[in-house]
Each structure stands twice: as C-alpha cells, then as structure tokens.
C-alpha cells in the first residue's frame, strides 16, 4: 500500500553542488571511499561513448547523501535521494559521448563516510530480455533482496525470470514461484470481489455502506459502496492517521482491524463530500473487504480462495488476513540499513482489502488473462472496473474500481502499483495489444518505474515515439535582466491539483528566489524567462500563468509530466514571523480524536514540534498562523475572538484537519 501519495513528487534535494577542483575517475571494480562535511561536494567522472548503460551505487555508511549525474554539457540528468542509509543507486544511459560527472553531496548538514562503486558500464542491450537484466541489475545476485518479472502477450509468456534473494537469513533465492506481498495491487481484487456480489444481486454499488456495515458512523450524507472503491468517501486514511498518533509503521507497529472502524467512528466530519474529491484511501478498501465478509458470511480470505483464486488456478496466491498468518515459501521484506546491510521488516497491520495479498508473477498473469477473457466474472464487471469515476463536478479521476487508467506513449494503460513497508509491486496491462507485465520485489528501494521501461523494451514498436523535449534557449535570456519585483507576483503558496496537500512555497530574499515543497528543505531556483524558472537540484522547471487582470493564480511544475498547481493564499506572499511572534504558538496540544499530545517549543529562534515517539522537527511558516514540517503538510492555528491560540488543525496528505486543543 502507498503510505504516502507524495513519493512521486518529492523535491527534497538541498543546494546545487559545487564540484571540487579535481574529479576522481570511476572504474569498474574500484570501490572508492569518501568523507563529507557539511557543504562538501565530491566529484567523480566517467568517460564514455554513445549507447552505454551505466550503473553505480553509493553506500551511505554514516552519512545520508544526494547523488546527481551531469552530462558532458553540464546538464543535470539524474538526481537520487532515497533512503538515509544503505545504497543510493544511480543508473543512466548515454545519448552523447564525453565526460559524465557524478557529484555526491551530504543531505542538508549531515557529515560522515561513504563509498562509491561503478558496477556496470556496457553497451545498452537491444534484446528485451537482456534489457531487463540491465534494468534490475541492482537487485540481482546473492545478499540482496530481489525482484521477479513476467511479461506476456495474447496469452503467451514472453519473459519470466527472478533475481536476488527471497530470504536473506537462510540464503533462499528468489524464484518466479515465490509468493510476494503485492501491496495495493490487491485493490483490484477487492473491487472484483465486491463486483461478484453486485453481479449476484447481493448489493448495489449505490447502496449506503451503512446498510451493510451499520457500525460505521452516520455523517448525515450517504457514503456509497462505489465511493469506497473509487477513493471518494471523505473518510480519514487510517495509515496516515496512525502515523499522526505516533505509530512507527516502518518499525512494525501494530494496527488492529478493529481500529479502522473505530477511526471512522471518532472522525468528527467527512473530509469531503462523498464523490466530491479523489483522495487515495486505504480505509475505504479495508472496509470493502469487511463488506465482502459481512455479505458472504465467510472471511475475506475464504471468499477470495473459493470464488477467485481457486477457480483461476492461482495456487500460489492467498490473502494474508493478518501478519501472523503463514504464507508458505514467501519472500521476506527488507529495507536498506546502515553499512550497506539490510533490515528485515514486518508487513503492515490491518492491511487486508487495501493490501495483504501474496501472489506470484505467474498467478498474476492468470489474473490478467481473466480480466481480458473472463472465466470468473463477466466482461461487464471488467468494463465497470475500467471506467474512470466522474466526480460531482463532472471531472474524471483517472481511476476506476481499484485500477488506475491512463496512457503510455499512445497505448491505453490499466495499472496499479503497490507498496507495503518493504515489498514493491506493479501490475500493468495494455488491452489494445493484449499484453501486460508484472514486477514484484521484496526490496523497499526497488524502482517501480522500471516496469515502464520493461514495457517499452517489449512493446515499444506498438507505442508512439517518445516526445522530444523542446530545447530551452537559456542563452537568449539573461537572468541578470530579470526584474526582481516581478517575482513578488509569484511569491506565495501553490497546491498541486493532483495532490492538494502538497504545497510549493515560493519566497524571495533580496536578489535570490527560493522554492520549498511540503516537508522538504528550501533551495534556490533560477529564472529562464520572465515567467519560467529552473531547478538545478532536480530535473524540473516551473511556469507561472497570469490572468487577464495580471494576477498569478496558477502555475505548472514540469516534472514527470506537467503538474498544474493553484494558488492557495491571497497572493500577499509568505508570512515571516519574528522570534517574539512565535512565542504565542508554544504549548502542549491534545487531540481527543486520536488521544495524542504534541508539544511545541521555541528553540534558538525556531519553532520545534515533538511527540513522545517522534523526535523534534522544525515548523516552517506559510500563510499567517500556518506552518508545515515533519510529516505534516499543513498545521493551521485557531484563535479565539481575543486573538489567543486555541488549537491547531493538522493535515498529513490523505488525513486532514485533525484538531489538537491547547492545554
């Protein structure tokens, strides 16, 4: 399951690096050691030709690093900022010849030691199977968690191979028959189970959920079964709420199934009108599994085995109803640890329905083929699942029932990824060509985007050519001529339309311009025209759009496509409180909803927040009386009529406006 919807949009990368005078050559088989102080930047160089595949890794021994790769022309090609310890993987393909630079910098003000190694430097494979070998090379061999890949077309398996290790304790290799936790890829199975009950006239998608689960709170407006399966309920997301009450999900803290209904019961109001907003929501799918059990009279796992897995011959697939259940021959999930070692982590508690299914790549092909030519269920069920939901305002969400719907280089793509604490999954189908593939990994650092590259290797001839980016003629614009006052029209806070909790805050300090994303450090941006700016720490840019009256209420972040954003302040810029202004926010705050205290203190002029299980983190100001920091995308303070602080409302992505009263 996706613990955070912001992962694909993270911009945290610190300050643009300045290389030292002498870059060190990278060579195959040479492990180089480095040591970083705050503000350092170590440079390495690789001379190479066109059409080469390069894979290297930085072992973060005692320091969290950021790795950036620059092309021969100085253009930033890749920025990597993953786990704080273990290996940072850099992988790229050369389209030009020359000297490629790899720059290693400490994250923020960290200091410590690392090693860097060039693992592969060879011609880019043209054979699709060999291409897969290259793409997953970081997860191959003994001593590393692995990955399994399967590709098919028209019912015929084109490629099936496993890499790495399923169990590091006993040295058990990963195979294509190793069951792996598929995380949120499970959601399509939950939706299918509900649709089987709809087909049997046991319920309707337009039923009020409380007709079948009466213990749920009545919010005064019906939440339908369809709302559950389309992420449009308005319920709080239980994993985000658990993080807010101090649960350490990455360290195996337990969540009981009974807590999910209790969380809904304690929620004071819906976060949005049912059907009014898409908010990816594990609570809803957990409740959908409860609904299946309630109507069928059997456990969710028993229902799936009897009605789906068994009839389809998915003999290595099962619902792990809780993490005490034994899954024979399963892969163990691992996350990177200190010194290049791996740490074993347990599955999420309470995941069933939203996740919780273990399967193999072969069984998932059987499932995909059933969606193409149903043996279990009907085409009507599949069509319903693959139809984008339309919100109350008429906009489509790009999500059906448990499935994301989009395009990949001109081909219709139906897909869903998944992530438990350490397992990673992707299942994608291209119905127009009867093709699909799946990747399943027990490595928390696995790159899910590899699935799209594998698809291009096997099905690229059926896809439209990649769109060439228009070159930006930065030489035609002199940044020194940029009117600094113009930036004041852009300063303020913009929320990404796709993820409203992800805020981009823009500020000016004299002749320098800065961007800060939710929960991330501030870094400098640079003008490339009167309305566009580039980011040097990551391959991204932004464009500001003026309305007819000259106001700037919209902007677009160009990163992994175009990400439109809307201003969420009055255009007056960002509030910059003085130290004495922050004193009134100091105190101890309690939430009755989640029975949790947070403490806010003023330390060396900074406002710091902490909880008994969460280390202190800095709060950064936004609009007046608004802050962000740590896990919180926004903290809004409430005042009484005399201006005294009464409470704050905390939001962290999918869970919003949890009230904490000042004690």
N, C-alpha and C positions, 0 to 999 in steps of 0.2 A: 504494500500500500504506500501511497505517496504521503510521507509525513509532512512535506512542505511543498506547496504549489509554486514556490519561488525559485526552486532549484535551477530551472532552465533559464532564469533571467538574472542570476546573481552577478553583480558588477564589482564585488569587493576585490580590489587588487592593489591598493596602495599608490605610491607615487612613481611616475615614469622613471625608469632606471638610467643611471649614467654609467657607462662601462669604464672599467679600469683601463689603464694605458695599454696593457698587454693582454690580449685574449689567449687562452690556452687551447691548443688543438685537441679535438676529440678523436679518439681512435678506438676501433673495435678491440674489446678485451682489456682495455686500460681503465681501471677504476681510480678516479681522481678524488682526492679529499679536499674539502674546503671548510672554511670557518668564516662566519659572518658576524659583524657588529651592526648595530642599528645604523641605517643609512648606507650600508655597503651594497655593492653590486659586483658580482663575479661574472666575467665574460668568458665564453668558450666559442670556438669556431670550428666549422666543418666545411671543407672544400668538397664540392660535389657537382654532379652533372645533372642534366635534364632527365626526368623519368625515374628518379630513385626513391625508394621507400626508406625512411629513417625512423628508427625507434630507439629512444633512450629513456633513462629514468634517473631521478634524483632521490636518494634515500635520505629522508629527513631524520637524522639521528637524534639531534637535540634542538632543532630549530624548525619552525614552520616556514616554508619558502614559497615564493611565487616564481614560476618559470615562464619566460617569454622567449619566443623564437622570432627572429627577424630575417627577412630575405636579403639577398645581395643588394637590393636598392634601399635597404633600411626600413622597408615596410613591415609592420608587425603582422606576423602570420598566425600566431597562436599564443594564447595565454592560458596557463594551467595553474589553478589554485584549488586543489582538492582537500584531502584530509590533512590534519595538522601534523600527523606522524606517518611513517611508512613511506611508500614510494609515490612521488609525483611522476606521472608518465607523460612524456612528450612524443608525439607521433605526427609526422607530416610527409608529404610527397612533393617532390621538386618539379616545378614547371619551368624553372630557369636554372642556368648553371651559375656557379660562383660560390662565394663565401657566405654561409648561413651562420648567424650568431645565436647562441643560446645564452640568455642572461638570467642569473639566479640572484634574487633579492630576498631579504627577510620580510615576512609578513609583519606589517606595522613596525613595531620597535623590538622585535624578537632578536635574540642573539644565540649562536650555537653552531654546531658542526653538521656537516652533510657530506655525502659522496655523490659523484655523478658518473654515469657509465653510458657509453654508446653501445647498445645491444645489437642492433641490426642496421646495416647500410648496404642495400642491394637494389637491383632493378625492380621496379614496380611490376607485380605479377599481372599478366593478361588472362591467364586461366582462372576462372571464377573460384575453383576450389583452393588453388594456391593463394588467391587473393584473400580468402577467408583466413588461411593460415597466417598471413601477414597481419591482418586486422586484429586478430585475437592473440597475437604473439605474447603480449604482456600477461596473459592468463594461461599460459601453456607450460608444461613441464612439472617436475616434482617440486614440492614445497610451496606451491601457490594454489589458492582456490581457483577453480576453473570455470569453464563455460561449455555448453553443448549447443550445437547449431544444426537445424534441419531446414532444408529448402525443398519445395515441391511445386509441381505444375501439372494440371489436368490429371490429378490422382497419382502421379508418378513422382517418387522421391528422387530429387536431383543431387542432393548432398546431405550427408548425415555424419557428424563427427563430434567427438568430445575431446576436451583438453583439460589439463590440470588435475587437481586433486579434490575428491569429494569429502574426504575425512583426513585432516592433517594429523590427528592423534595416532591413527593406525596406518597412515600411508595408503589409504584406499583410493585408487584412481577414479576419476570421473568417467562415466560412460553415458551413451545415449539412452540407456535404460535406468539411469539414476534419477529417482524422483526428487524434484526440487520445488521449493516454495515459490509459487508463481505470483504471490502478492496480489495487487489489484487487477491483474489479468483475470482473476477469479470473478470479477464483477459481471462479466458477460454470462458466466454460468449461473450466477444468482438470478440475473434477469431472465434467462432462459427457463429456469425452474418456475419462476412466477408466471411466465407466459404459458407454460404447460398447464398450470392451474386455471389460467384465463381460458385456454382452449377447452378445458374440461368443465367450464361454466361454474367453477368453484369460487370465483371472484371476478371483479372487473377492474381494469386499470383506473377507472374513475371512482372507485369506492373510496370512502374516507378510511384512512388507515385504522382509525379507532374502531371501525366496525369489526375489525379482526384482532386488533391489539388494544383492548379497552383500557389497559393500564397506562397508556400514553396520555399526556396532558392535553386537555381541550384548550386550544388557544383562541377559540371563538371563530375560527375560519377553518374549513376542512383542509387537511393535508392528504393528498390522494396517493394511491399506490403508484401512479405514474410519476408523481413528484419524487417519490423515493428513488425510482430507477433513472431519473434524469438530473439528479443533484439540484433540485429546485424546491426543497422543503422549507427552508428557513430554520432548520434545526442547527444547533451548535455542532461543530465537528469534534467528536469525542477525543481523538488523539491530541489535537491542539489544546483542548480544554485540560486534558490530563497533564500535558507539559506545563500549562499555566499553574496547576496546583502543585508543581514541584516534582512530578513523576520523571524519572530518568529512563526514558524508553530505550535509549541506546545501551543501558546497563541492566536490562532485563526486569525493570519494574513491572509489576503485575497490574493488569486491568481485568476485572471480572466482567462476564457478560451482563450480569445484573446491573452493573454500574451504568450501562448505556441508557437503559430506560430511565434510571434514576436521574441521570444528567438532563434528559429531556424534561422530566418532571420538575426539576429545580430551575429550569430555564424560565425567566420571568416573561419573556415575549419572544415571538419568532424574529429572527434576524432580517427577514424579508418576507413579503407577501408570497405565498406558495405560487410557483410558476412565474414569479417576477424577476428572478435572478439565478444565474448558474453559479453555484458555489460548491466545488468538488467536495463530496461529503461522505466520509466513511460511516458516520452514524446511520445514514439512510439505508445503506446496503446491509449493515449489520441487522437493522430492523427488518429488512426484506427477508433475510434468512429466518428470522423468528416468525415472520408471517407464513412462510412456507411450512415450517414445522407445526405451527398452530392449525393451519387448514388441513394439512395432510395427516396429522396425527402421528407422525414419526419424526425422528430427529432430522435436521437438515442433511447431515452426512448420509443417513439411511435413505432419504428421499433421492439424493443425487446418485447413490450407488444403484438403487433399484430402477430409477427412471432414466438415467443418462449414462453414467459410466459403464454399467453392466451391459445394457443393450448395444452400446457402441464399441464394445470390446476394449475399453480403456482400462486394462487390467492393472496398470501401474499408477492409477490416479485415485486419490481419496481426499475427503475433507478432513483436515486435522482440526477437530472441533475445539480442542484446546492444546496447549503445547505439552501437556502430559501424555497425549496420545502417541503411540509408537507408529512411526512410518517406516516400514522395512526398507533397508538399504538407502535411506535418504541421504542427501548431501547436508552437511553442517554449514551454517552461515558464518562467515568470517569478515572482520573489519581490520584495516591496517592498524598496526600498533607500533610502539617505539622500537627503534633499531632495526627496522625492516621486518619485524616479526608480525604475525597475525594473531588477533584475539578472537576467541570463539564467543558468539553472542546468541542469545535465545530469540525465538520468534516473538512477535508482538502478542500481547494478551488481548482477548476479546475480538480477534480479527475475523472470525468466521462470517462469511457473507460478503464483507468488504475485501477479504483476502482469505487466507487459510487453506487453500487447495494446494496439494502437492501433485505434480504431474511430470511426465517425461516429454521430450521433443516428439517422439513417435506418437504418443497418445494425443498430443495437441494437434498433430496433423490429422488424425482421425476426427477430432472435434471440428477442425476447419473444414474438412470434406463434408461433414454432416451439415454445416451451415451452407455449403454450396449445393448439395443434393441431399435434402433431409431424409434420414431414415427414422430418426426420432424427432418429433415435432413436425412442423409444416413450413412451407415457404412463406405463408402468411405471418408466422411468428418471426422468421428471419427478416422479412421486409419491415415489420414493425420495429424490430430492434435496430435496423439500419436506416431508420428515418430520423432526421435531425429534429429535435424538440424545438417548438416555437414558443418563445416567451410571451407573456401577457402583452408586451408592447409590439409584438409582431416580428421581433428579431430572432433568427435561428441561433442555436448554441453550438452547432457542430458536434453534438453528442446525441446519440440515440438512446437505447436502453442498454447501459453497460458497455457502450462502444463509442470510440472517437471516430469521426467521419471527416476525411479531408482528401487532399490530392497530393501526389508525389510525382513531380515532373510530368504532369498531364494525365497520370493514371489515378483513378479513384482508389483511395486507400482506406481500409477499415482496420482499426488497430486499437490495442490497449496495452500499455506497459504496466509493470508492477514493481513495487519495492517494499519488502519487509525490512527489518532492521539491517540485514546483511545480504539477503537474496535479491537478485535483479532479474526481471523477466520482460520479454517483448514478444507479442504475437501479432503478426500483420498479414492481411490478405489483400490481394489485388483482384477483385472479382471479374473485371473486364477481360483478364487473361487467364483466369482460373488458377492463379498462383498464390503462393504465400511462403512465409518462413517464420521461424521462431528462434530466439536466443534465450537461454536460461543459464544463470550464473549464481554461484554461492560466494561471490566476491563483491563486497559492498562498494568497491571503487570501479566496478565494471561500467564501461561507457555504453549507455543504451543507444547512442547514435550510430554505433557500429551496424545495427540492424539495417539502417537505411543504405549504408554503403554496400552491404551484402546484397540487398535488393538490386542496387544499381549494377553490381557485378554480374548478376544472373539475368536480370530483366531489362537492362539498360537499353537494348535495341528496341524495346516496346515503349520506351519513355521518350518524352520530348527532350531535346538538347538542354543542357544546363544553361540558364540565363547568364550571359556575361555581364559583369558589373560595369556600369559606366565609369570610366576613369575620371577622377576628380582633378581638375586642373587647379591645384592649390597655388601654383606659381602665379596664376593670373590674379590672385587676391593677396594683398599684403596685410597680414594681421596687424601691423603697426598702424594701419589706417582705420582700423575698426574703432567706431565711436563707442567708448566705454559706457556712455549713458544709455545706448541702445539696449545693453544687456539688462538694465533695470526693468525694461518691459518684459523680460523673460524670467527674471528672478521670481522665486516662489516655489510652490509645491504642485506637482503634476502626478496624478494617479494613472497607472496603466489601465486601459479599458478592460483588458482581458483578466487582470488581477488587481482589482481596485485597492487592495490592502498594500500593494507595492508602490511606494511613494518615491518619486525622484525630486529631490530638493536642490534648487539652484541658487547660488549666492555669489556675490561679488565682494572682493576685498581689494579696494583700490583698482589696480590695473590687471588683477587676476580673477579668473572665473572658475567656480568650483561646482561639482556635482556630488551629491551624496544620496545613495539608494538606501531603502529601508534596511536597518540593521547592519549597515556597511560603513567603512571609513570614507572620509571625504577625499576627493582627488581633483586635480586641475583638468579643465577642458580648454580647447583652443579653437578660436573662430576660423572657419574656412570661407565664410561669406558673411553678409550682413544678417543672415538668418540661420546659418548652419554652423555646427561645432563638431569637432572630432575628439574622440577619447584615445589617448595614447596607450593606456594600460590594458586595453582590450580592443578587439576589432569591432568598433561600433561608432556610430555618429548620431547626431540628432538634428532635426529640423523644426523650427518654430513657425507657426502659421498665424498671420494677422487677420482679424475680422475686418469687415468694411469700415468699422469705426476706429480701426487702428489698434484695438485691444488684442492681446495674445492669450487666448483661452485654450489653445490646442497645440500639441507638439507631437512629433513622431520620433521614437527611438528606433534606429536602424540597427538591429542586432538579431541574428537568426530570423530574418524577415523584418517586416515593418510592424512596429508595436505602437499603435496610437495611444495617446495619453491626453487626459483632460485636466485643466487647472482645478484645484480643489481649495484654493484660497481666494482672496479678493483682489489679488494682483498687487498687493501692497508690499510684497517681499517677505523675508523671513524675520521673525522676531528674534532679537539678540539680547536676552536679559543679562543684566549685570549680576555680580555675585550676591549683592544685597537683595535683588529681586527674587533670587532662588530660595531665600530663607523660608518664605511662606509655604513652599511645597514640601518642606521637611516634615516627617512624621511617620506614623505607623498606620497602615491601612488594612482593612479586613473585608473580605468578600463572604457574605453569607451564602451565596450560591455555591461556591466551591470550598468554603470553610478554610480559607487560606489567608495568611498575613504576608504583606510586603512592607519593607522598611525603606524609607528614602532619607538619605543623609547628604549633607554638603561636605565634600572632602576636597580641600585645596582648590576651591572655586568651582568644582564640578558637582553636579547633582548625580548621586550614585544610588542605585536601587538594588536590593538584595532580598532573598528569601532563605528560609532555614536550610534549603537544599540547593540553592542557586547562588553562586558567587556574585559579588557586587559587579554591576556593569553601569556604564555611563549613560545618562539620558541626554539626548541631543534635542535642542529646541526646534520647533517648526513654526506653526502659527502661534499666536498668543495663547498661553495656557495649554499648549500641545507639545508633546515630546515623543521620541521613539528611541529604542535601544534594546539590546539583548534580543530576546525572542519577540518583542513587541513591535508591531508595525506602527502602532499609534497608541498614545496614552493621553486622553483628554481630561483635564481637570474641571470639576464642577464647583461653582461658588454660590454662596447664599446672597441675599439681596444687599448685604453689607460688604460684599466682596471677599469674604473669608472662604478658604478652601474647605469644601465639604467632603469631596470624594474624587476619585478618578475612574474613568471607564477605559478598560484595557482591551486591545484587539491584537491578535496574532494570526494574520492571514485569514483562515476559514472560520475562526471563532471571534466574534466581535462584541464589544460593549459590555464586558463583564464588569460589574460595579464593585469598587472597593471603597468603603466608607472610612473617613479619617477617624481614628480612635482618640 
